């Protein structure tokens, strides 16, 4: 085989095989770890919400009620 034939056939063939190997490895990695959840559904740390208020606004009461009536297991509003 001539050197030119090795360069134009051999090198791209090696690159294609490396690419296929890395693609298969990435696919298997994603498939193995994608079934695990990223977070636990029961995780809910205590939260404290600070609502700074200045002056009187027409929607102040409804805005404060929306903050106070959130659906979260453990929070306080300050």
N, C-alpha and C positions, 0 to 999 in steps of 0.2 A: 504494500500500500504506500502510496505517496504521502508526503507530509501534508499536502493540501487536502487530500481526501480525509485524512484523520481530523484536520481542523474543521472541515465543513460538515462532516458526518458524525464523527466521534464526540466532539465537544458538545454539540447540541443534544445528542442522545443522552449524554451523562446529565446535562442540565434538566432535561425532561424527566429523567428517572428521579433526580433529587426533588424536583418540584412535585411529582406524584407522591413520593414518600412523605414530604412535609404536609401536603394536603391531606393525605390519609391520617397522619398523626394528629393534625388539628381537628379533623372531623371526629376522630375517636375521643379526643380530649373533651370537646364540646358535648358530645353525646354522653360521656361518663359523668360530667359534672353539671349538666343542665337540669337534671331531675331533682337536685337538691335546692330547696328554697333559699333565697338570698337573705331572708330574715325570718325570725320566728313570729308566728301570728299572735302569740300570747305575750309578747314583749311590749310593755307599756309603762315606761318610767314616770315618776311623779313630775308634773309640769306646773310651773307657776307662771301665770300670764299677767303682765303689767300693762294696764291700759291708761296711758297718759291722757288727761282731759283738760282742756283749757276753754273757758267760756261756755256759753250755751249755744247749742245747735238744735235745729228743728228735729233732726234724726238721732239725737244723742241717746235718748232712752231706747230706741229700737236697736241702735248699734251696740249698746251695753248689754241688752238682753240677748242679742245674737252671740256675743262672746260668752256670756254666763250660761247659756243653754247648749253648749257644745256637747257632742256625744263622745266623751272620753272618760275612761274609768277613774282616773285619779289626777285631778287638776284643781288648782285654786286660782282665783282671780283677785288681783291686788289693784 
